[in-house]
Amino acid sequence: MNKIKIAALMVATSIASVLLTLGGLCYALDMTGQKMGDVLRFAGVYRLIESHYVTDVDSTKLMDGAISGMIQSLGDPHSIYLDPKTYHQLMEQTIGSFGGIGIYMGFKDNKVSVISVMDDSPAARAGIQANDEILAVDGVPVTEIQPEEVAIHIRGEVGTEVILSIRRNGTEDKEFVIQRDTIQVKTAEGRMLENNMGYIRIAAFSENTAQEFRDAYEALENEGMKGLVIDLRENPGGLVTSSVEIANMVVPEGPVVSVVERDGGKEEYTSSLKELKYPLVVLIDGNSASAAEILAGAVQDTGAGTLVGSKSFGKGSVQTVLPMFHDDAVKLTIAKYYTPSGRNIDGVGIEPDVSIDFQPGDTEDVQLAKAEEVLRTKMGE
């Protein structure tokens, strides 16, 4: 028997031994049929590579790749495998201060796009604009990075630089060198418009957003507000709880949003507001996403106000970060949002009650002007 045949026999014997062992384990775990076959198939390939690949392999790296591949096969841009390094970076950025450039991003149609740019941020000063498509970060194409990882690559130590390759208007490619800075965000600010119409812009939903909104709301009340415009344009979302807290100030008593898991488990968030105080108009656009759509959907479904602008982004899912056993983690979509009327807007978005979009040559904010017009009518002026 020649060496090649002997080697082949050794491979087959090794794989058979692993499959028999795993077969017993699968049987003990009541994992039969196709699931058992898939586990055995995976284990066979793993053992084949580990034992007979032409060079030594790192078994941990093999497993990391396998887990990452499983997550990517879901086809969900919001689910991601976080290897130990990436997970550590994420935790540092969540718990402590970090450097960034001041943009919010959205992931749709296999593209990474800028949803909004924070005022007076490094990105704003460099000239980054909403709807810019990010092609690469520091020369690495975003096609080689899972979508949710892009933000981690953009963030870094304050004072360091990041290079973004941008496509604008679908055709014009540009490169921006941006110096990272500490990002401090105020997410809700208000002002009084003409005819005692209050205006509150919500940039995102963070831990402090509900209190910032309440402060702006009460300040406008003290100035004699008679109607309110809430601006959710270019708002990428954030915390469900912050959105619900604000809904408790502008949406009548009853359901605000339901979060439904795969097994049908349901958590319902409600408003306890007994009476609406002011006529309301809410501005939305194609970059209003997630928690912004929760608030907009509740306003529309309950009749609390009128939505003006263009169709929203369509992110109706919720994610959680699940730590694992090797200082790594999985960020996984675990539920979907449903509006009070039972709509799931994931991949669909919310159509405004009054549709209006910007046109070439517009020199004013036509959406805000329309919102003011609608609110004046609601106020009886």
Summary of the structure (lengths in Angstrom):
residues: 381
radius of gyration: 25.4
end to end distance: 97.4
largest distance: 97.4
contacts: 1192
relative contact order: 0.10
helix: 37%
strand: 28%
